[in-house]
């Protein structure tokens, strides 16, 4: 029987499905036959399933099974084994789809003993079995990382701050995410920001980069290529996606170090709270100073 199924199919990508197959013959039956798996060199254990082969058969023409029949060998009563199948769900909507696991195996039905001319002969009779077991597989989108926005301008001949936003548009978490910006003209050097982060489905994160631009660059928009790598949640497969940040290069004299949005984008939650409190305190001090100044002016007028 099928003990469990785990692993989902990802849209438009070869994916793995793992099926745990268990021999339901009771251990007591195996013991009654007086032979364990290790001692079954003569094939006398009726509880053992032998020469097991398994094949995953798709019940939907849009799901292509890439793996051939898997050989599981011999399973004693109560034992199980895990089989791996590769499949491709190309152009298949998200959802749950029925499949079938076809199992072929043999088992010892009886042993016939005959004697002729003082010679004892054993005849082993095996029965071949073939069964189809239904199972279900889930088709998912998987992680999908999108470079969804960027903020910051760069002045030619100066270094500046660039903030890009990454969003997971998929339905699985992207782990150990890294972004590597590759400078091309007119960008001379890029210092990459935070790495090895995780993005849950629907979540966005901001990453900051220090970027230095050629002093002879002409004002305008330029693409900054970015390579995004991460691991999927299911089997840890390393994925790579390519994207580009569109950066505006201005004439010398403007620096995005003064870009308040970029500065705030690099602050964490705690730092942002302290920054807001600092601004409020600064406003209170300014208001207090103005109030005190007005009081002093009124007193001077009263003295006159």
C-alpha positions as CSV (number, residue, x, y, z in Angstrom):
1,X,0.0,0.0,0.0
2,X,1.0,3.7,-0.2
3,X,2.0,4.9,3.2
4,X,2.4,8.6,2.3
5,X,3.1,11.0,-0.6
6,X,5.1,14.2,-0.3
7,X,6.5,16.7,-2.7
8,X,4.5,19.0,-5.0
9,X,4.7,19.6,-8.7
10,X,5.8,23.1,-9.7
11,X,4.3,24.8,-12.8
12,X,6.4,24.5,-15.9
13,X,9.4,23.0,-14.1
14,X,10.5,19.3,-13.6
15,X,9.6,18.4,-10.0
16,X,10.0,15.4,-7.7
17,X,7.2,13.4,-6.1
18,X,8.1,11.0,-3.3
19,X,5.9,8.0,-2.6
20,X,6.4,5.8,0.5
21,X,5.3,2.2,-0.3
22,X,4.8,-0.2,2.6
23,X,4.4,-4.0,2.7
24,X,1.3,-4.6,4.9
25,X,2.1,-8.2,5.6
26,X,2.1,-8.6,9.4
27,X,5.4,-9.2,11.2
28,X,3.8,-12.1,13.1
29,X,3.1,-13.8,9.8
30,X,6.7,-13.4,8.8
31,X,7.8,-14.9,12.1
32,X,5.4,-17.8,11.6
33,X,7.1,-18.6,8.4
34,X,10.3,-18.9,10.5
35,X,12.5,-16.8,8.2
36,X,13.3,-13.1,8.5
37,X,14.4,-11.0,5.6
38,X,18.1,-11.4,6.5
39,X,17.7,-15.2,6.6
40,X,15.6,-15.5,3.5
41,X,18.3,-16.9,1.2
42,X,16.0,-19.9,0.3
43,X,13.0,-17.7,-0.4
44,X,10.7,-19.3,2.2
45,X,9.1,-16.2,3.7
46,X,5.6,-15.9,2.3
47,X,5.2,-12.4,3.8
48,X,8.0,-10.9,1.6
49,X,7.1,-9.0,-1.6
50,X,9.8,-9.7,-4.2
51,X,11.0,-8.1,-7.4
52,X,8.9,-5.0,-6.8
53,X,8.7,-2.5,-9.6
54,X,6.6,0.7,-9.4
55,X,5.5,3.0,-12.2
56,X,3.7,6.4,-11.8
57,X,1.0,6.8,-14.4
58,X,-0.6,10.2,-15.1
59,X,-4.3,10.5,-15.2
60,X,-4.1,13.9,-16.9
61,X,-2.4,14.3,-20.3
62,X,-1.1,17.7,-19.3
63,X,1.2,16.2,-16.6
64,X,4.1,14.3,-18.1
65,X,5.8,11.6,-16.1
66,X,9.6,11.9,-16.8
67,X,10.7,8.9,-14.7
68,X,10.4,5.3,-15.8
69,X,9.6,2.3,-13.6
70,X,11.4,2.3,-10.3
71,X,12.9,-0.9,-8.8
72,X,12.1,-1.4,-5.1
73,X,13.5,-4.9,-4.8
74,X,12.3,-6.9,-1.8
75,X,10.2,-5.7,1.2
76,X,9.6,-7.8,4.2
77,X,6.4,-7.6,6.1
78,X,6.0,-4.2,7.9
79,X,8.9,-2.6,5.9
80,X,8.7,0.4,3.6
81,X,10.7,2.2,1.0
82,X,10.6,5.6,-0.7
83,X,10.3,6.0,-4.4
84,X,11.1,9.2,-6.3
85,X,9.4,10.2,-9.6
86,X,10.1,13.2,-11.8
87,X,7.1,14.9,-13.5
88,X,6.5,18.0,-15.5
89,X,3.2,20.0,-15.2
90,X,3.5,22.3,-18.1
91,X,0.6,24.8,-18.6
92,X,-1.4,23.1,-15.9
93,X,-3.6,25.3,-13.6
94,X,-2.9,25.2,-9.9
95,X,-4.8,22.4,-8.1
96,X,-4.8,18.8,-7.1
97,X,-4.7,16.0,-9.8
98,X,-5.2,12.3,-9.5
99,X,-2.4,9.9,-10.4
100,X,-1.9,6.1,-10.2
101,X,0.9,4.1,-8.9
102,X,1.2,0.7,-10.6
103,X,2.9,-1.9,-8.5
104,X,4.2,-5.3,-9.9
105,X,5.7,-7.9,-7.5
106,X,5.7,-11.6,-6.7
107,X,5.3,-13.6,-3.5
108,X,5.8,-17.2,-2.4
109,X,2.4,-19.0,-2.6
110,X,3.6,-22.5,-1.6
111,X,6.5,-25.0,-1.7
112,X,6.1,-28.5,-3.1
113,X,8.4,-31.2,-1.8
114,X,9.0,-34.4,-3.9
115,X,11.3,-37.4,-3.5
116,X,12.6,-39.5,-6.3
117,X,15.4,-42.1,-6.1
118,X,16.3,-40.8,-2.6
119,X,16.6,-37.2,-3.8
120,X,14.4,-34.6,-2.3
121,X,13.4,-31.7,-4.6
122,X,11.8,-28.4,-3.5
123,X,9.6,-26.6,-6.0
124,X,8.9,-22.9,-5.1
125,X,5.7,-21.6,-6.6
126,X,5.4,-17.8,-6.9
127,X,2.4,-15.7,-7.7
128,X,2.7,-12.5,-9.7
129,X,0.6,-9.6,-8.6
130,X,-0.2,-6.2,-10.3
131,X,-2.1,-3.6,-8.5
132,X,-3.0,0.1,-9.2
133,X,-3.0,2.4,-6.2
134,X,-4.6,5.9,-6.5
135,X,-2.8,9.0,-5.3
136,X,-3.0,12.7,-5.6
137,X,-0.4,15.3,-6.4
138,X,-0.6,19.1,-6.0
139,X,0.5,21.6,-8.6
140,X,1.9,24.8,-7.2
141,X,3.5,27.9,-8.5
142,X,6.6,27.7,-6.4
143,X,8.7,30.8,-5.4
144,X,8.7,33.6,-7.9
145,X,11.1,36.5,-7.2
146,X,10.4,39.8,-8.9
147,X,12.4,42.9,-8.9
148,X,9.4,45.2,-8.4
149,X,10.9,48.6,-8.0
150,X,13.9,50.8,-7.2
151,X,14.5,54.2,-5.7
152,X,17.5,56.5,-5.9
153,X,19.3,58.7,-8.4
154,X,23.0,58.7,-9.1
155,X,25.1,61.7,-9.9
156,X,27.9,61.2,-12.5
157,X,31.3,60.9,-10.9
158,X,29.9,60.3,-7.4
159,X,28.9,57.3,-5.2
160,X,25.2,57.1,-4.1
161,X,22.6,54.9,-2.5
162,X,20.3,52.7,-4.6
163,X,17.4,50.8,-3.0
164,X,15.7,48.0,-4.9
165,X,12.5,46.1,-3.9
166,X,12.2,42.3,-4.3
167,X,8.8,40.6,-4.0
168,X,7.9,36.9,-3.9
169,X,4.9,36.5,-6.3
170,X,4.8,32.7,-5.8
171,X,3.3,30.4,-3.2
172,X,6.4,29.0,-1.6
173,X,9.1,30.7,0.5
174,X,12.4,31.6,-1.2
175,X,15.3,30.9,1.2
176,X,18.9,32.0,1.4
177,X,18.2,34.7,-1.1
178,X,21.2,36.6,-2.6
179,X,21.4,39.5,-5.0
180,X,24.5,40.3,-7.0
181,X,24.5,43.5,-9.0
182,X,26.8,43.4,-12.0
183,X,28.1,46.9,-12.9
184,X,28.1,47.9,-16.6
185,X,28.8,51.2,-18.2
186,X,28.3,53.9,-16.9
187,X,28.4,52.2,-13.4
188,X,32.0,51.5,-12.3
189,X,31.5,49.7,-9.0
190,X,28.6,48.3,-6.9
191,X,28.8,47.3,-3.2
192,X,26.1,44.7,-2.6
193,X,23.8,44.9,0.5
194,X,22.2,42.3,2.7
195,X,22.3,38.6,1.7
196,X,21.0,35.2,2.8
197,X,17.5,36.3,3.6
198,X,14.1,34.5,3.2
199,X,11.0,35.9,1.5
200,X,7.6,34.4,2.2
201,X,4.8,34.4,-0.4
202,X,3.5,37.9,-1.0
203,X,6.3,39.5,1.1
204,X,8.6,42.3,-0.1
205,X,12.0,43.4,1.1
206,X,14.2,46.4,0.3
207,X,17.9,46.0,-0.4
208,X,20.4,48.9,-0.5
209,X,23.4,49.2,-2.8
210,X,26.3,51.7,-2.9
211,X,26.9,52.5,-6.5
212,X,29.7,54.6,-8.1
213,X,29.2,56.2,-11.6
214,X,31.6,57.3,-14.3
215,X,32.2,61.1,-14.1
216,X,31.8,61.3,-17.9
217,X,28.4,59.6,-17.9
218,X,25.6,61.4,-19.8
219,X,22.4,62.1,-17.9
220,X,19.6,59.6,-18.5
221,X,18.2,56.1,-17.5
222,X,20.5,53.1,-17.4
223,X,19.9,49.4,-16.6
224,X,21.8,47.8,-13.8
225,X,21.8,44.0,-14.3
226,X,21.1,41.9,-11.1
227,X,21.4,38.2,-10.6
228,X,19.0,36.8,-8.0
229,X,19.7,33.3,-6.5
230,X,17.7,31.5,-3.8
231,X,16.6,28.0,-2.7
232,X,13.1,26.7,-2.9
233,X,11.4,25.5,0.2
234,X,10.5,22.0,-1.0
235,X,13.8,20.3,-1.9
236,X,16.4,23.1,-1.5
237,X,17.0,23.4,-5.3
238,X,19.1,26.5,-6.1
239,X,17.2,28.8,-8.5
240,X,18.6,31.7,-10.5
241,X,16.7,34.6,-12.0
242,X,17.9,37.6,-13.9
243,X,16.6,41.2,-13.6
244,X,17.6,44.8,-14.1
245,X,17.1,47.9,-12.0
246,X,16.4,51.1,-13.9
247,X,18.7,53.8,-12.5
248,X,18.6,57.5,-13.4
249,X,22.0,59.2,-13.7
250,X,21.9,62.9,-13.3
251,X,24.5,65.6,-13.9
252,X,27.3,66.1,-11.4
253,X,26.2,67.8,-8.2
254,X,23.2,65.7,-7.1
255,X,23.7,62.8,-4.8
256,X,21.1,60.3,-3.8
257,X,22.8,60.2,-0.3
258,X,20.3,63.0,0.3
259,X,17.5,60.7,-0.8
260,X,15.3,60.4,2.3
261,X,13.4,57.4,0.9
262,X,16.6,55.5,0.3
263,X,17.8,56.3,3.8
264,X,14.5,55.1,5.4
265,X,14.5,52.0,3.2
266,X,17.7,50.8,4.9
267,X,16.4,51.2,8.4
268,X,15.0,48.3,10.3
269,X,11.8,48.5,12.2
270,X,13.5,49.3,15.5
271,X,15.8,51.9,13.9
272,X,12.8,53.5,12.1
273,X,11.0,53.9,15.4
274,X,14.0,55.6,17.1
275,X,14.4,57.9,14.0
276,X,10.7,59.0,14.2
277,X,11.1,59.6,18.0
278,X,14.2,61.7,17.3
279,X,12.3,63.8,14.8
280,X,9.4,64.3,17.2
281,X,11.8,65.3,20.0
282,X,13.6,67.7,17.6
283,X,10.2,69.3,16.7
284,X,9.3,69.7,20.4
285,X,12.6,71.4,21.0
286,X,12.1,73.8,18.1
287,X,8.6,74.5,19.2
288,X,9.8,75.1,22.8
289,X,12.5,77.5,21.6
290,X,10.0,79.5,19.5
291,X,7.7,79.7,22.5
292,X,10.5,80.9,24.8
293,X,11.6,83.5,22.3
294,X,8.1,84.9,22.1
295,X,7.9,85.1,25.9
296,X,11.2,87.0,26.1
297,X,10.0,89.5,23.4
298,X,6.8,90.1,25.3
299,X,8.6,90.8,28.6
300,X,10.9,93.3,26.8
301,X,7.9,95.2,25.5
302,X,6.2,95.2,28.9
303,X,9.4,96.6,30.5
304,X,9.5,99.4,28.0
